[in-house]
Amino acid sequence: MKALLLYPDREWTRPEMYFDEKNITRDLGLNLLYSVAGKKVLYENGQVRKVSDADGFITDVMHKVMMTPLGTEGEIRYRQHVIADCIENEALIRSLYELSENMLLEWEKLGRYVNGRNAGRDNASKLITRVYEFRLFLGTLGSLRALLNEYRDKVQSEGLGSLCDRFTEEFPTEWEAELSELSSRIAFYVDDDATDDTRATIRVPRIVLGCGLGSDLRFQDFRLESIETINRKYRNPKGTISRIQGYLDSLTPDSVSCDATPQARKQTAALEYAVVKYIMSYTEPFLQAFENFFDALHFQTAFYVGAVNLIHHIHRFELDYCYPDVGTQDGLSFDNLKEFVMCLGQRITAVGNSCEMKHKMLIIVTGANQGGKSTFLRSIGIAQVMMQCGLMVVAERYESGIFPSLFMHFTRREDSQMNSGRLDEELRRMDQIIRNLGPDSLILLNESFATTTEKDGSEICYDIIRALTEAGVKILSVTHLLSFAQKIYAEASAREQEGADSGVAFLSAERKEDGSRTYKMIQSVPELTSFGLDLYEKIIEEGNNR
């Protein structure tokens, strides 16, 4: 049995993550997003009452799934449709997650993950554990059937719909009824507690064996005719009535008490063990069919519960969201795109940006300091990661190509862990990126090579970016290296004057005449200043007002 909620044709089996996943998580601040995805929003009278602590398992799953990009539009649509279904049927996905979680917790109590736990146990104890596992599986699958039957006509997505149909096909009601009957017949093997003297009844086996008679009048060719568990009134074996009953049984010539001698008790236990073991061998295909199913269901539903939690946090901060469209790699367009992590961290509604860029493989963002350029770049990076794992995006509209090879090259603050200069550190990271570029690569550069002089930084940046774009790599660069930006702009203008598409787009952080920032990116020629004096004057003004 397969869950198939993350992919239409396969389970999650440690697929390849982004090579640059550590930098992606760090530079985009995604640890906060993973954590928030694990927090359930609790309501009271339609208002947010509290936010729960993060579910560590959901947080971990969100990290793994978000850092594993999908490769096709079909896979992205598949998850988007499941998420939409989960939003409409939230109780279903939460119940699936909780049911699988409880199942795994109970299974662990039986010793599933304890290495060597069964090695020192006798065969009877191992068999008892296997019977308990069988009953646990059977009961959980019964609850799962009821849940899926309740929602089968409500779900619309291929993922959840096929799960319902596949479960019904692979675990038919006839099979469940047969296995339940089997479970009740061997209940004596695990339900009889000989140390409890407060019971009204006791469960005992009724085993009927058939056999043949050999030439020497010995029994042979034993076969199991029937087995069942019956309830008998409990009597203290040391009580008067039990002793009288034992005496009467001893007078019956064709009967023998199983408790008459230690040897009889030992042989009786061996018979019960052999019979139950034989019965349980019939259930092994059933147990093996669902051996890994609950692990898969738990992991995959955790992702969708995290997605639903994110939707509640999006509503909580009154943000818009959409299911992004997959376009071409040289296109990027969106309306009112916001930096989601900043909204979550600062609990604000950030300024949104809109743009429409077609046939552009290089996008250069310049402009005023503190104008929102880095925030704008992160908003695109976050949206790209969310799109490529099937999640919604915090925008009214978002369309981009798929880039399984995604890299970050953000400037780093100098710290004690740096063993060399900052420029050397930047060059080493760029070398790592270049060595691991894939056929469909996107690189986000944020103030790269600004740690050296403007002249040297511009030359380094120009040479690297020109080589990468010629190799078909898409690049989004936020930069204060104005010589670099001006050189790229001059080349792009020359090509466009010749009637060719330059493949380059230039954006700038908008600055009003009074020096105020709108935090909007607009299409603009690279300017020759970053308006650092604005910040200087602001600091002086604030100091004078104190």
LINHU-V637816 format. One record per pair of residues at least 24 apart in sequence whose C-alpha atoms are under 10 Angstrom apart, sorted by sequence separation. I is the first residue (numbers start at 1). GAP is how many residues later the second one is. D is the distance in whole Angstrom. If there is no record, write none. Layout:
[[I	GAP	D] [I	GAP	D]]
This chain:
[[34	24	8] [35	24	5] [37	24	10] [38	24	8] [204	24	8] [205	24	5] [206	24	7] [319	24	9] [332	24	6] [333	24	6] [351	24	10] [352	24	9] [409	24	9] [425	24	10] [426	24	10] [457	24	7] [458	24	8] [459	24	8] [460	24	9] [461	24	10] [34	25	5] [35	25	9] [37	25	7] [107	25	9] [203	25	10] [204	25	6] [205	25	6] [331	25	8] [332	25	5] [333	25	8] [350	25	10] [351	25	9] [381	25	9] [408	25	9] [423	25	9] [424	25	10] [426	25	9] [443	25	10] [456	25	10] [457	25	10] [458	25	6] [459	25	7] [462	25	8] [33	26	9] [34	26	7] [37	26	10] [107	26	7] [141	26	9] [145	26	9] [203	26	6] [204	26	6] [205	26	9] [314	26	9] [317	26	8] [331	26	6] [332	26	6] [353	26	9] [381	26	9] [407	26	7] [423	26	7] [454	26	8] [455	26	8] [457	26	9] [458	26	5] [462	26	8] [32	27	9] [34	27	8] [35	27	9] [106	27	9] [145	27	9] [202	27	10] [203	27	6] [204	27	6] [317	27	8] [330	27	8] [331	27	4] [332	27	9] [352	27	9] [353	27	10] [381	27	9] [406	27	9] [407	27	10] [422	27	9] [423	27	8] [424	27	10] [441	27	10] [454	27	6] [455	27	9] [456	27	10] [457	27	8] [458	27	8] [31	28	9] [34	28	6] [35	28	9] [145	28	9] [202	28	8] [203	28	5] [204	28	7] [316	28	10] [330	28	6] [331	28	6] [332	28	8] [405	28	10] [422	28	10] [423	28	6] [453	28	9] [454	28	8] [455	28	7] [456	28	10] [458	28	10] [459	28	10] [476	28	10] [31	29	10] [33	29	9] [34	29	6] [107	29	8] [142	29	10] [201	29	10] [202	29	6] [203	29	6] [314	29	9] [319	29	9] [320	29	10] [329	29	9] [330	29	5] [331	29	6] [332	29	9] [407	29	10] [422	29	6] [423	29	7] [448	29	8] [450	29	8] [454	29	7] [455	29	8] [458	29	9] [475	29	10] [476	29	10] [477	29	10] [478	29	9] [33	30	9] [34	30	10] [103	30	10] [106	30	8] [107	30	9] [141	30	8] [201	30	6] [202	30	5] [203	30	9] [313	30	10] [314	30	8] [317	30	7] [318	30	9] [319	30	7] [328	30	9] [329	30	8] [330	30	5] [331	30	8] [378	30	10] [407	30	9] [421	30	9] [422	30	8] [434	30	10] [441	30	10] [442	30	10] [443	30	8] [444	30	9] [445	30	7] [446	30	8] [447	30	8] [448	30	8] [449	30	9] [450	30	7] [454	30	9] [477	30	10] [478	30	9] [31	31	10] [142	31	9] [145	31	10] [200	31	10] [201	31	5] [202	31	6] [203	31	9] [313	31	8] [316	31	9] [317	31	7] [318	31	7] [319	31	9] [328	31	9] [329	31	9] [330	31	5] [332	31	10] [405	31	9] [406	31	9] [421	31	10] [437	31	10] [441	31	8] [442	31	6] [443	31	6] [444	31	6] [445	31	6] [446	31	6] [447	31	6] [448	31	7] [449	31	10] [450	31	7] [30	32	10] [31	32	8] [34	32	9] [104	32	10] [200	32	9] [201	32	4] [202	32	5] [317	32	6] [329	32	8] [330	32	9] [405	32	7] [406	32	9] [439	32	9] [440	32	8] [441	32	5] [442	32	5] [443	32	5] [444	32	5] [445	32	5] [446	32	5] [447	32	5] [448	32	9] [449	32	8] [30	33	8] [103	33	7] [104	33	10] [200	33	6] [201	33	5] [202	33	9] [317	33	10] [342	33	8] [404	33	10] [405	33	6] [427	33	9] [439	33	8] [440	33	7] [441	33	6] [442	33	6] [443	33	6] [444	33	6] [445	33	6] [446	33	7] [447	33	7] [448	33	9] [103	34	8] [142	34	8] [199	34	9] [200	34	6] [201	34	8] [310	34	10] [313	34	10] [341	34	10] [404	34	8] [405	34	8] [406	34	8] [407	34	8] [408	34	9] [409	34	7] [410	34	8] [411	34	8] [412	34	10] [423	34	9] [430	34	9] [434	34	8] [439	34	8] [440	34	8] [441	34	9] [442	34	8] [443	34	8] [444	34	8] [445	34	8] [446	34	9] [447	34	8] [469	34	9] [141	35	9] [142	35	10] [199	35	7] [200	35	8] [314	35	10] [339	35	10] [340	35	10] [403	35	9] [404	35	9] [405	35	6] [406	35	6] [407	35	6] [408	35	6] [409	35	6] [410	35	6] [411	35	6] [412	35	9] [438	35	9] [469	35	10] [30	36	9] [103	36	9] [198	36	9] [199	36	9] [339	36	6] [342	36	9] [374	36	9] [403	36	9] [404	36	6] [405	36	4] [406	36	5] [407	36	5] [408	36	5] [409	36	5] [410	36	5] [411	36	6] [412	36	9] [437	36	8] [489	36	8] [103	37	7] [139	37	10] [197	37	8] [198	37	10] [199	37	10] [338	37	9] [339	37	7] [341	37	9] [342	37	9] [403	37	5] [404	37	7] [405	37	6] [406	37	6] [407	37	6] [408	37	6] [409	37	6] [410	37	6] [411	37	6] [489	37	7] [25	38	9] [102	38	9] [103	38	10] [138	38	8] [142	38	10] [191	38	10] [197	38	8] [198	38	10] [338	38	8] [339	38	9] [340	38	9] [341	38	8] [402	38	8] [403	38	5] [404	38	8] [405	38	8] [406	38	8] [407	38	9] [408	38	8] [409	38	8] [410	38	6] [411	38	8] [413	38	10] [488	38	10] [197	39	7] [337	39	9] [339	39	7] [340	39	7] [401	39	9] [402	39	9] [403	39	6] [409	39	7] [410	39	9] [411	39	8] [412	39	9] [486	39	9] [487	39	10] [100	40	8] [188	40	8] [189	40	9] [196	40	10] [197	40	10] [338	40	9] [339	40	4] [340	40	10] [402	40	9] [403	40	10] [409	40	10] [411	40	8] [485	40	9] [486	40	6] [25	41	10] [99	41	7] [100	41	10] [138	41	8] [139	41	9] [185	41	9] [186	41	7] [187	41	8] [188	41	6] [338	41	6] [339	41	8] [341	41	8] [354	41	9] [401	41	10] [485	41	6] [486	41	8] [21	42	9] [25	42	8] [99	42	10] [138	42	7] [185	42	6] [186	42	6] [187	42	6] [188	42	8] [194	42	10] [337	42	7] [338	42	8] [339	42	9] [340	42	7] [352	42	9] [353	42	9] [354	42	9] [356	42	10] [484	42	10] [485	42	9] [486	42	8] [21	43	10] [24	43	8] [185	43	4] [186	43	6] [187	43	9] [188	43	9] [337	43	8] [339	43	7] [340	43	8] [352	43	8] [354	43	9] [355	43	10] [356	43	9] [357	43	10] [483	43	9] [485	43	9] [99	44	8] [100	44	9] [135	44	9] [184	44	7] [185	44	5] [186	44	10] [338	44	9] [339	44	8] [352	44	10] [354	44	9] [482	44	7] [483	44	10] [21	45	9] [22	45	9] [99	45	8] [134	45	9] [135	45	8] [138	45	9] [182	45	9] [183	45	10] [184	45	7] [185	45	8] [227	45	10] [338	45	9] [482	45	7] [483	45	8] [18	46	10] [21	46	6] [134	46	10] [182	46	9] [183	46	10] [184	46	10] [334	46	9] [337	46	8] [480	46	10] [482	46	6] [17	47	8] [20	47	9] [21	47	9] [96	47	10] [181	47	9] [480	47	10] [481	47	10] [482	47	8] [16	48	10] [17	48	8] [18	48	9] [19	48	9] [96	48	8] [99	48	10] [135	48	7] [227	48	8] [332	48	10] [480	48	9] [481	48	10] [482	48	9] [15	49	9] [17	49	9] [18	49	6] [19	49	10] [95	49	9] [134	49	8] [135	49	10] [227	49	9] [480	49	8] [481	49	10] [14	50	9] [15	50	9] [17	50	5] [18	50	6] [480	50	7] [14	51	10] [16	51	9] [17	51	4] [18	51	7] [96	51	8] [132	51	10] [224	51	8] [343	51	10] [479	51	10] [15	52	10] [16	52	6] [17	52	7] [95	52	8] [96	52	9] [131	52	8] [135	52	10] [223	52	10] [227	52	10] [12	53	9] [15	53	7] [16	53	8] [17	53	10] [340	53	8] [14	54	9] [15	54	9] [224	54	9] [339	54	10] [340	54	6] [15	55	10] [92	55	7] [131	55	9] [132	55	10] [224	55	10] [338	55	9] [339	55	8] [340	55	9] [91	56	10] [92	56	8] [131	56	9] [337	56	8] [338	56	6] [339	56	9] [337	57	6] [338	57	6] [92	58	9] [131	58	8] [132	58	8] [336	58	8] [337	58	4] [338	58	9] [384	58	10] [6	59	9] [92	59	7] [131	59	8] [324	59	9] [335	59	10] [336	59	5] [337	59	7] [91	60	10] [324	60	9] [335	60	6] [336	60	6] [337	60	8] [128	61	7] [129	61	9] [326	61	9] [334	61	7] [335	61	5] [336	61	7] [337	61	8] [381	61	10] [89	62	8] [127	62	9] [128	62	6] [324	62	9] [325	62	8] [326	62	9] [334	62	7] [335	62	5] [336	62	9] [381	62	9] [7	63	9] [92	63	10] [127	63	10] [128	63	10] [323	63	10] [324	63	6] [334	63	5] [335	63	7] [381	63	7] [6	64	10] [207	64	9] [323	64	8] [324	64	9] [333	64	8] [334	64	4] [335	64	9] [380	64	9] [89	65	8] [124	65	10] [125	65	10] [207	65	8] [322	65	10] [333	65	6] [334	65	6] [8	66	9] [9	66	10] [88	66	9] [89	66	7] [206	66	10] [209	66	10] [324	66	9] [332	66	8] [333	66	5] [334	66	9] [378	66	9] [7	67	10] [8	67	7] [88	67	8] [93	67	9] [205	67	8] [323	67	8] [324	67	8] [332	67	6] [333	67	7] [377	67	7] [410	67	10] [7	68	6] [88	68	10] [92	68	10] [207	68	8] [323	68	7] [324	68	7] [331	68	8] [332	68	5] [377	68	8] [378	68	9] [405	68	10] [406	68	10] [407	68	10] [408	68	10] [409	68	9] [410	68	9] [6	69	8] [7	69	9] [85	69	9] [86	69	8] [322	69	9] [323	69	5] [324	69	7] [331	69	6] [332	69	7] [377	69	8] [6	70	9] [8	70	7] [85	70	6] [86	70	10] [322	70	6] [323	70	6] [324	70	10] [329	70	10] [330	70	8] [331	70	7] [403	70	10] [7	71	7] [8	71	9] [84	71	10] [85	71	6] [86	71	9] [321	71	6] [322	71	5] [323	71	9] [324	71	9] [327	71	10] [328	71	9] [329	71	6] [330	71	7] [374	71	9] [403	71	9] [6	72	8] [7	72	8] [84	72	9] [85	72	6] [321	72	5] [322	72	7] [323	72	9] [324	72	9] [325	72	8] [326	72	9] [327	72	6] [328	72	6] [329	72	4] [374	72	7] [5	73	9] [6	73	6] [82	73	9] [84	73	8] [85	73	10] [320	73	9] [321	73	4] [322	73	6] [323	73	9] [324	73	7] [325	73	6] [326	73	6] [327	73	5] [328	73	5] [329	73	7] [373	73	9] [374	73	9] [5	74	8] [81	74	10] [82	74	8] [83	74	9] [85	74	9] [86	74	9] [320	74	6] [321	74	5] [322	74	6] [323	74	8] [324	74	5] [325	74	5] [326	74	5] [327	74	5] [328	74	8] [329	74	8] [373	74	10] [81	75	8] [82	75	5] [85	75	8] [319	75	7] [320	75	6] [321	75	6] [322	75	6] [323	75	8] [324	75	6] [325	75	7] [326	75	6] [327	75	8] [6	76	9] [81	76	5] [82	76	7] [83	76	10] [85	76	10] [319	76	8] [320	76	6] [321	76	8] [322	76	7] [323	76	9] [324	76	8] [325	76	9] [326	76	7] [5	77	8] [80	77	9] [81	77	8] [82	77	6] [83	77	10] [319	77	9] [320	77	9] [321	77	9] [79	78	9] [81	78	8] [82	78	7] [78	79	8] [79	79	9] [81	79	9] [82	79	9] [77	80	10] [78	80	7] [79	80	8] [189	80	10] [314	80	8] [362	80	10] [78	81	7] [310	81	10] [311	81	9] [361	81	9] [362	81	10] [363	81	10] [364	81	9] [365	81	9] [366	81	10] [310	82	9] [189	83	8] [307	83	10] [311	83	10] [188	84	10] [189	84	8] [307	84	7] [307	85	8] [186	86	9] [189	87	8] [304	87	9] [188	88	10] [303	88	10] [186	89	9] [187	89	10] [186	90	7] [185	91	10] [186	93	8] [185	94	10] [186	94	9] [381	95	10] [183	96	9] [380	96	9] [182	97	8] [183	97	9] [182	98	9] [377	99	8] [182	100	10] [183	100	10] [377	100	8] [182	101	9] [377	101	7] [376	102	9] [179	103	10] [362	103	9] [374	103	9] [179	104	8] [362	104	9] [373	104	10] [374	104	7] [373	105	7] [374	105	9] [362	106	10] [373	106	9] [179	107	9] [362	107	7] [361	108	7] [361	109	10] [362	110	10] [175	111	9] [329	111	8] [361	111	8] [362	111	9] [363	111	8] [364	111	8] [365	111	8] [366	111	9] [367	111	9] [369	111	9] [329	112	9] [361	112	7] [362	112	6] [363	112	6] [364	112	6] [365	112	6] [366	112	6] [367	112	8] [368	112	9] [329	113	9] [361	113	5] [362	113	5] [363	113	5] [364	113	5] [365	113	5] [366	113	6] [367	113	8] [360	114	8] [361	114	6] [362	114	6] [363	114	6] [364	114	6] [365	114	6] [366	114	6] [171	115	9] [360	115	9] [361	115	8] [362	115	8] [363	115	9] [364	115	7] [365	115	9] [366	115	9] [367	115	9] [170	116	10] [360	116	10] [366	116	8] [171	118	10] [170	119	9] [171	119	10] [366	119	8] [365	120	9] [364	121	7] [364	124	9] [364	125	9] [362	126	10] [376	133	9] [373	134	9] [373	135	8] [372	136	10] [373	136	6] [371	137	9] [372	137	7] [373	137	10] [371	138	5] [372	138	9] [370	139	9] [371	139	7] [362	140	9] [363	140	9] [364	140	8] [365	140	9] [366	140	8] [367	140	8] [368	140	8] [369	140	8] [371	140	7] [360	141	9] [361	141	9] [362	141	6] [363	141	6] [364	141	6] [365	141	6] [366	141	6] [367	141	5] [368	141	6] [330	142	10] [359	142	8] [360	142	8] [361	142	6] [362	142	5] [363	142	5] [364	142	5] [365	142	5] [366	142	5] [367	142	5] [368	142	7] [369	142	10] [329	143	10] [330	143	10] [359	143	9] [360	143	4] [361	143	6] [362	143	6] [363	143	6] [364	143	6] [365	143	5] [366	143	6] [367	143	7] [368	143	7] [376	143	8] [329	144	10] [330	144	8] [359	144	6] [360	144	5] [361	144	8] [362	144	9] [363	144	7] [364	144	8] [365	144	7] [366	144	10] [367	144	8] [375	144	9] [376	144	8] [124	145	9] [128	145	9] [131	145	9] [329	145	8] [358	145	8] [359	145	8] [360	145	6] [371	145	9] [372	145	8] [376	145	8] [124	146	9] [127	146	8] [131	146	9] [134	146	9] [357	146	10] [358	146	10] [359	146	9] [360	146	10] [370	146	10] [371	146	6] [372	146	8] [373	146	8] [130	147	10] [357	147	9] [358	147	9] [368	147	9] [370	147	8] [371	147	7] [372	147	5] [373	147	8] [124	148	10] [128	148	9] [138	148	9] [357	148	7] [368	148	10] [369	148	9] [371	148	5] [372	148	7] [373	148	7] [124	149	7] [127	149	8] [128	149	10] [131	149	7] [134	149	8] [137	149	9] [138	149	9] [141	149	9] [357	149	10] [368	149	8] [370	149	8] [371	149	8] [372	149	8] [8	150	8] [123	150	9] [124	150	10] [127	150	7] [130	150	8] [134	150	9] [137	150	7] [371	150	9] [8	151	7] [368	151	10] [7	152	8] [124	152	10] [131	152	10] [134	152	9] [355	152	10] [5	153	9] [6	153	8] [124	153	9] [127	153	8] [134	153	7] [137	153	8] [141	153	10] [4	154	10] [5	154	5] [8	154	9] [123	154	10] [130	154	10] [133	154	8] [137	154	9] [140	154	10] [367	154	9] [4	155	7] [5	155	7] [366	155	9] [367	155	10] [3	156	9] [4	156	9] [5	156	10] [365	156	8] [3	157	9] [5	157	9] [130	157	10] [137	157	10] [365	157	9] [367	157	9] [4	158	8] [5	158	8] [365	158	9] [366	158	9] [367	158	10] [3	159	9] [4	159	7] [365	159	9] [366	159	9] [367	159	7] [368	159	9] [371	159	9] [3	160	6] [365	160	10] [366	160	6] [367	160	7] [369	160	9] [370	160	9] [371	160	10] [2	161	8] [3	161	10] [365	161	8] [366	161	7] [367	161	9] [368	161	8] [369	161	6] [370	161	10] [1	162	9] [364	162	9] [366	162	9] [367	162	7] [368	162	4] [369	162	6] [370	162	9] [3	163	9] [366	163	9] [367	163	5] [368	163	5] [369	163	6] [2	164	8] [3	164	9] [366	164	8] [367	164	8] [368	164	7] [369	164	9] [370	164	10] [1	165	8] [2	165	9] [368	165	10] [369	165	8] [370	165	8] [1	166	7] [353	166	8] [354	166	8] [355	166	8] [357	166	10] [368	166	9] [369	166	8] [351	167	8] [352	167	8] [353	167	6] [354	167	8] [355	167	8] [356	167	10] [368	167	10] [1	168	10] [2	168	10] [351	168	7] [352	168	7] [353	168	7] [354	168	9] [355	168	9] [1	169	7] [350	169	9] [351	169	7] [352	169	9] [353	169	9] [1	170	9] [330	173	8] [330	174	10] [104	190	7] [103	191	8] [104	191	7] [102	192	10] [103	192	9] [100	193	9] [101	193	8] [100	194	6] [101	194	9] [104	194	9] [99	195	9] [100	195	7] [103	195	9] [100	196	9] [101	196	9] [102	196	10] [97	197	10] [100	197	7] [101	197	6] [96	198	10] [99	198	9] [100	198	5] [101	198	9] [99	199	8] [100	199	9] [97	200	7] [98	200	8] [101	200	10] [96	201	8] [97	201	6] [100	201	9] [101	201	10] [96	202	8] [97	202	8] [100	202	10] [97	203	8] [98	203	9] [96	204	10] [97	204	5] [98	204	9] [96	205	7] [97	205	6] [95	206	9] [96	206	9] [97	206	10] [94	207	8] [97	207	9] [93	208	6] [94	208	9] [97	208	8] [92	209	10] [93	209	9] [96	209	10] [93	210	10] [94	210	9] [95	210	10] [93	211	7] [94	211	6] [93	212	7] [94	212	10] [92	213	10] [90	214	10] [91	214	10] [94	214	9] [86	215	10] [90	215	8] [93	215	9] [87	217	9] [86	218	7] [87	218	9] [90	218	7] [85	219	10] [86	219	8] [90	219	10] [83	220	9] [84	220	10] [87	220	9] [88	220	10] [83	221	6] [86	221	9] [87	221	6] [82	222	8] [83	222	9] [86	222	7] [87	222	9] [83	223	10] [84	223	10] [83	224	7] [84	224	9] [87	224	8] [79	225	9] [83	225	7] [87	225	10] [83	228	10] [65	234	10] [65	235	9] [61	237	10] [62	237	10] [66	237	9] [61	238	7] [62	238	10] [65	238	7] [60	239	10] [61	239	8] [64	239	9] [84	239	9] [58	240	10] [61	240	10] [62	240	8] [63	240	9] [83	240	10] [57	241	9] [58	241	8] [61	241	7] [62	241	6] [57	242	8] [58	242	10] [60	242	9] [61	242	6] [62	242	9] [81	242	9] [58	243	9] [59	243	9] [60	243	9] [61	243	10] [62	243	10] [80	243	7] [58	244	5] [59	244	9] [62	244	7] [80	244	9] [57	245	7] [58	245	7] [61	245	9] [62	245	9] [57	246	10] [58	246	9] [77	246	9] [55	247	9] [58	247	8] [59	247	8] [76	247	10] [77	247	9] [58	248	6] [76	248	9] [77	248	9] [58	249	10] [76	249	9] [77	249	9] [76	250	9] [55	251	9] [73	252	8] [74	252	10] [73	253	6] [72	254	9] [73	254	9] [51	262	10] [38	264	9] [48	264	10] [37	265	10] [38	265	9] [40	265	9] [37	266	9] [39	266	10] [40	266	8] [37	267	10] [38	267	8] [39	267	8] [41	267	10] [37	268	8] [38	268	6] [40	268	9] [41	268	7] [48	268	8] [37	269	5] [38	269	9] [40	269	6] [41	269	9] [47	269	9] [36	270	8] [37	270	7] [38	270	10] [39	270	7] [40	270	9] [41	270	10] [42	270	9] [35	271	9] [37	271	8] [38	271	7] [39	271	8] [41	271	7] [34	272	8] [37	272	5] [38	272	8] [40	272	8] [41	272	7] [33	273	10] [36	273	8] [37	273	5] [39	273	10] [40	273	9] [36	274	7] [37	274	9] [39	274	9] [37	275	9] [41	275	9] [34	276	9] [37	276	8] [33	277	8] [36	277	8] [11	282	10] [13	283	9] [12	284	7] [1	285	10] [11	285	7] [11	286	10] [1	287	9] [2	287	9] [12	287	9] [1	288	6] [2	288	8] [12	288	8] [1	289	6] [3	289	10] [4	289	10] [11	289	9] [1	290	9] [2	290	8] [3	290	7] [6	290	10] [1	291	8] [2	291	6] [3	291	8] [5	291	9] [6	291	10] [1	292	6] [2	292	9] [3	292	9] [4	292	8] [5	292	8] [1	293	9] [3	293	6] [4	293	9] [6	293	10] [7	293	10] [2	294	8] [3	294	6] [5	294	10] [6	294	6] [1	295	10] [2	295	8] [3	295	9] [5	295	6] [6	295	9] [3	296	10] [4	296	8] [5	296	8] [3	297	8] [6	297	9] [3	298	9] [5	298	10] [6	298	9] [5	299	9] [36	305	10] [33	307	8] [34	307	10] [80	307	9] [83	307	8] [84	307	10] [33	308	6] [36	308	8] [82	308	9] [83	308	8] [84	308	10] [32	309	7] [33	309	10] [36	309	9] [80	309	9] [81	309	9] [83	309	9] [30	310	10] [31	310	9] [32	310	9] [77	310	10] [79	310	8] [80	310	5] [81	310	10] [28	311	9] [29	311	10] [30	311	7] [33	311	8] [76	311	7] [79	311	5] [80	311	6] [28	312	10] [29	312	7] [32	312	8] [33	312	9] [76	312	7] [78	312	8] [79	312	7] [80	312	7] [28	313	8] [29	313	9] [32	313	7] [75	313	9] [76	313	7] [77	313	7] [79	313	10] [28	314	10] [75	314	9] [76	314	5] [77	314	10] [69	315	10] [70	315	10] [73	315	9] [75	315	8] [76	315	8] [29	316	9] [69	316	7] [72	316	9] [68	317	9] [69	317	9] [70	317	9] [71	317	8] [73	317	9] [67	318	7] [69	318	9] [70	318	6] [71	318	9] [66	319	7] [67	319	9] [69	319	5] [70	319	6] [66	320	7] [68	320	8] [69	320	5] [70	320	8] [65	321	10] [66	321	9] [67	321	9] [68	321	7] [69	321	9] [66	322	8] [67	322	8] [65	323	10] [66	323	5] [65	324	7] [66	324	9] [65	325	9] [66	325	9] [76	326	10] [62	327	10] [73	328	9] [72	329	10] [73	329	8] [72	330	8] [71	331	7] [70	332	8] [71	332	8] [72	332	10] [69	333	9] [70	333	9] [71	333	7] [69	334	8] [70	334	7] [69	335	6] [68	336	8] [69	336	9] [67	337	10] [69	337	9] [67	339	10] [28	347	9] [28	349	9] [29	349	9] [33	349	10] [28	350	6] [27	351	8] [28	351	8] [28	352	10] [30	352	8] [28	353	7] [29	353	9] [24	354	10] [27	354	9] [28	354	6] [27	355	10] [30	355	10] [24	357	8] [25	357	9] [28	357	10] [24	358	9] [25	360	10] [24	361	9] [28	380	9] [27	381	7] [24	382	8] [26	382	9] [27	382	8] [28	382	10] [6	383	9] [24	383	7] [25	383	9] [27	383	7] [6	384	9] [23	384	8] [24	384	6] [26	384	10] [27	384	9] [19	385	10] [20	385	8] [21	385	8] [22	385	10] [23	385	6] [24	385	9] [27	385	9] [18	386	7] [19	386	7] [20	386	7] [21	386	8] [22	386	9] [23	386	8] [24	386	10] [17	387	9] [18	387	6] [19	387	8] [20	387	6] [21	387	9] [23	387	9] [16	388	10] [17	388	9] [18	388	7] [19	388	8] [20	388	7] [18	389	8] [20	389	10] [20	412	9] [19	413	10] [20	413	8] [19	414	9] [20	416	9] [19	417	8] [19	418	9] [19	419	10] [27	419	10] [24	420	10]]
